[in-house]
Amino acid sequence: MKIKLSNCFLLALVINLLITSNVQAQAPLQVKKGILERNFGKKIFVYADTSKSFGIKEALKEKNFVQATTSVPNLGVSDKSYWLRFPVVNISGNTDVMLQLQLPTIDFVDFYLVNDKSEVVSVEHTGDRLKYSSRKFDNPIYSFKFGMKPSEPYQVFLNIRGGEQLQAPLILGNTETFIPEFKSSFLIFGFYMGVVSVMFIYNLFLYVSTKDKSYLYYIIYIFVISLTQANFQGYAFKFVWPNNLWMSTYAVYILSSLAAMTAIEFMKQFLHTAYYVPKLHRLLNIFYIPYILALVAAFSGYLNTGYQTIQVTAVLAAVYMLIIAFRVYALGYNPAKFFLLAWSVFLIGVCIFVLKDYNILPYNTFTYNMMPFGSALEVTLLSFALADKINTFKKEKEESQAEALRVIVENEKLVREQNVVLEIKVKERTEELELVLTNLKEAQSQLVDSEKMAGLGQLTAGIAHEINNPINFVTSNIKPLELDILDLDTVIKMYEDLDPEADLRPQIEKIESFKKQIDLVFVREEIKSLLSGIGEGARRTAEIIRSLKNFSRLDENDTKPVDLNEGIASTLVLVKNTFPDHLQVVKEFAELPLVECLPGKINQVFMNLITNAVHAIKSKEPKDNEGVLSIKTWQEGDNVKISIKDSGTGMPDEVKQKIFEPFFTTKDVGEGTGLGLSIVFRIIENHNGNIDVITKLNQGTEFIITLPINSK
């Protein structure tokens, strides 16, 4: 056993020596004039510092560096601190050298340049991505500018760590060689921001014009996705939230989650998922949970867990959204094809970007900028889709109008055909029912006439009483008015008899004496007062006649639009003489639409109910208590309601059940026929309405009439 262990130890030692000798034999990276060395990952050696306590001294002594096998070292998502080392020699003839690490989202980078004597000749402690002031070269991407003596061997050490995907895409060359590189990166990002800015303003204008929520969610999505790309490219750290360590640390988690959630909300609005795929629509809300959990994990310090959760959720959500778009398009919603195209383009860009992260595709300007390129193309295509939505709405409206016109024509044809059939059937049925109908009409006429005759005397007496007062007022003013006019006539005649040839003074004095005798000023005022009284009497008489005409509607035997408030007011005028002195009438008339009805019949309903209410108030003991008659009107949907409520005697339940039966009455003999409420019920029924009764003994009764606005 000891021999075997000894052999294993010797084998490991040999392998270690071979690796060490291989490392030492590695050819150094050369800085050449006018040439940028890109993605030289296979010349880089990597060491993972799990303790995160290594300094440059420990790194120089460390023998366990492992050579990278890819052109861009991919360190994955880890909370470790990584040391990168590679040999380099300057043969460009220019001492100014620059090293660029093209991954702005790395949280921490330190740079060391070591000569062949293991002495640190240049160091740059950037600390974190916020400290632009400590950088020798002002650029969103980590850029380290240093001097190298020509042809002397050096080693470069980089210490990096971060909470997101860690890669080391490095570029090395003379400083002046980097100028075109900077210009191209700024130009690409500037083009991207120009595109999204134009799309943002364009869709904002459409939202203001149409108030469509799809545009609102889309402009929010554009804003968030542009911030996300600016964060990935390193520009947000400097221009959006400069010197904000908290935001710089958590921006990638916040913006990635917000971008995904706003994309989901936009898709819901644009594709109408709640209508087309309600089950899939509800499942979309599940994706909010892992995003929220990822944010909680990140804020709690578990950055790697949060980032990996966001990555996995993003993949699942993107695929699920693509499935929903296919499903909606298959159901016939044409704008879904634009979403499919735009989303597919964006996913292709994301896939290329991710494949580059895993070294499946080469790391270059195209693959690095594929995500913003795909995002810009997606934003543009979706803007075209939203613009096309307006044309879709217009087309759908035209098709709807054409379909409505076709349906109208078909309905007219169908109605004409049905009318012919109905006319034949009606004629046949009419002949069969004529005799029965005649008998029913005669019976109904007799009942109605009996009730009308029963109330005719009361109504006539009330009208005579109401008209008598203004007529008496007029007649009593006629005699005084006649005397005053005779006095004025005498004065006028005296002026007419003046003899201009005789002395006028005595004649004028005689006239003045007569004017004082009759008190001409008083005569004038009295004439005005008498005429005003006669006018008031005539106005009151005209009002009573108008109310009577409005109530009777003798000239209106067909349904017509009627103002029910006017009918109630006219009825109150006609039955006012029956009101006791202590009665208080409360009217709450709402603004009502005109109701299609038989106005004379409806006024008869009002009169019967108001008369019954007044009778109930008069019958309540003690007699001198103030009674209240409340009449209220209001509209509910396609119906109007009229409430007639009294504070009278009320009625027990057994009476309430019978009040609409013919010939049932609670009045004394000779005071009623028992047909009033029966006729009320029939009239309301014929108008396709109903009447409800709410009553309580000794507290009063309320009748609530419900009439359709169009009783036909």
Order of alpha helices (4+ residues) and beta strands (2+ residues): alpha-beta-beta-beta-alpha-beta-beta-beta-beta-beta-beta-beta-beta-beta-beta-alpha-alpha-alpha-alpha-alpha-alpha-alpha-alpha-alpha-alpha-alpha-alpha-alpha-beta-alpha-beta-beta-alpha-beta-beta-alpha-alpha-beta-beta
